[in-house]
Each structure stands twice: as structure tokens, then as C-alpha cells.
Amino acid sequence: MSIFVGNLSNEVSEQDLKEVFAEYGSVREVKLITDRDTGRMRGFGFVRLDTLTQEEAAIAALNGAEWMGRSLKVNKADEQSKRNSNRGRRRN
């Protein structure tokens, strides 16, 4: 599973995020998303921990938590295939 982390400060680094999530387990991957054209951070990223139990604990503890002056949005990330399958569909 991957964890979505939103409402991040533009000042956040991958190392900052890794340190926060390391309190809940071994961090396998941290990825901050940047704008393709400007290179500026888009305010969200993804984190992977070693186990589902660690990821669930991090989500429970950090969702809504205040960090760097912002209230974090932390939840299970949508699977890429689910997001792509809904693109281009017209809603009535």
C-alpha cells in the first residue's frame, strides 16, 4: 500500500517527511510531487512503509495532525489503475 500525504508546506523535503513517518516504522520510499512545468512542489506526496500495520498506524496518528503550520491529510492512496480507469468518463 502507499500512503497519500496532502496539504504539505512548500518548505517540506523528502527527508522531513521520512523523519515524521519513521516514528511509525521503516520507511521504504518517500516521493514528493512537483509541477512538471515549474518544478515547484504541488503540496502532496506519497510514503511507503514496510508493513501494512505500520502504514495503518501512521494514517491513524497523522491524519489531521498539525505539522509545519498545516493540517495534514493522510490516507490510503488510490491505486494508479483505479484513477486511470475513471479518466475520460463523462458524468451525467
Backbone torsions as a table, in degrees:
resi	resn	phi	psi	omega
1	MET	NA	155.1	175.2
2	SER	-120.9	147.5	-179.8
3	ILE	-105.3	129.0	173.4
4	PHE	-86.1	133.3	177.3
5	VAL	-126.3	113.9	-176.7
6	GLY	-118.2	172.1	-178.6
7	ASN	63.3	39.7	-180.0
8	LEU	-83.6	147.1	173.6
9	SER	-66.2	149.6	176.4
10	ASN	-68.6	-12.5	-178.9
11	GLU	-86.0	-9.4	-174.5
12	VAL	-70.2	142.7	174.6
13	SER	-114.6	166.2	177.0
14	GLU	-61.5	-36.8	178.5
15	GLN	-63.6	-41.4	176.9
16	ASP	-57.8	-47.8	-178.3
17	LEU	-65.3	-40.4	178.4
18	LYS	-60.3	-42.2	179.9
19	GLU	-63.9	-39.8	179.1
20	VAL	-65.2	-46.3	-176.9
21	PHE	-76.3	-21.2	178.8
22	ALA	-63.5	-20.3	176.5
23	GLU	-66.2	-17.1	-175.9
24	TYR	-109.8	-6.6	178.7
25	GLY	158.3	-172.7	-178.7
26	SER	-81.1	120.3	-176.9
27	VAL	-82.7	120.6	179.0
28	ARG	-88.4	-35.6	-175.4
29	GLU	-157.6	142.2	172.5
30	VAL	-132.8	131.5	178.6
31	LYS	-138.1	118.2	174.4
32	LEU	-94.5	139.2	-176.4
33	ILE	-95.4	130.3	179.7
34	THR	-117.1	156.3	177.2
35	ASP	-68.6	131.9	-177.4
36	ARG	-60.7	-39.3	-175.5
37	ASP	-84.2	-42.2	-174.1
38	THR	-98.4	-20.5	-176.7
39	GLY	78.6	-0.5	179.8
40	ARG	-78.4	148.5	178.4
41	MET	-64.5	140.8	-177.8
42	ARG	-94.3	-0.4	174.6
43	GLY	92.3	11.2	176.5
44	PHE	-150.7	166.1	179.7
45	GLY	-163.8	-171.9	-177.0
46	PHE	-135.9	144.7	-179.9
47	VAL	-132.4	142.0	173.0
48	ARG	-123.7	132.6	174.7
49	LEU	-110.1	170.6	-175.5
50	ASP	-64.7	-38.8	-175.3
51	THR	-129.2	157.3	176.5
52	LEU	-61.0	-38.7	179.5
53	THR	-60.7	-43.3	178.6
54	GLN	-64.7	-42.2	-179.7
55	GLU	-64.6	-42.2	178.8
56	GLU	-64.4	-38.9	178.0
57	ALA	-64.5	-41.3	179.2
58	ALA	-64.5	-43.4	179.1
59	ILE	-61.2	-47.3	-178.9
60	ALA	-61.2	-39.6	-176.1
61	ALA	-80.2	-34.8	-170.1
62	LEU	-99.8	-19.4	179.3
63	ASN	-63.9	120.2	-179.0
64	GLY	87.9	-5.5	-179.4
65	ALA	-70.6	146.4	177.1
66	GLU	-83.1	125.4	178.9
67	TRP	-148.9	126.7	-179.4
68	MET	54.0	39.6	177.1
69	GLY	77.7	12.6	-178.9
70	ARG	-132.6	152.1	174.8
71	SER	-90.9	112.7	-175.8
72	LEU	-69.0	145.8	169.7
73	LYS	-112.2	112.9	-175.4
74	VAL	-128.9	120.7	178.1
75	ASN	-156.9	173.9	178.5
76	LYS	-63.2	130.7	-179.8
77	ALA	-74.6	144.4	173.5
78	ASP	-66.2	145.7	175.1
79	GLU	-69.8	141.2	-178.2
80	GLN	-55.1	-42.2	-177.2
81	SER	-65.4	-34.6	178.3
82	LYS	-65.6	-43.6	-179.7
83	ARG	-64.5	-44.1	-177.9
84	ASN	-68.0	-32.2	-178.1
85	SER	-70.1	-21.3	180.0
86	ASN	-92.3	-9.2	-178.5
87	ARG	-73.1	141.4	176.3
88	GLY	83.6	-3.6	177.8
89	ARG	-83.2	136.3	178.7
90	ARG	-86.4	135.5	176.0
91	ARG	-99.8	134.5	179.8
92	ASN	-97.7	NA	NA
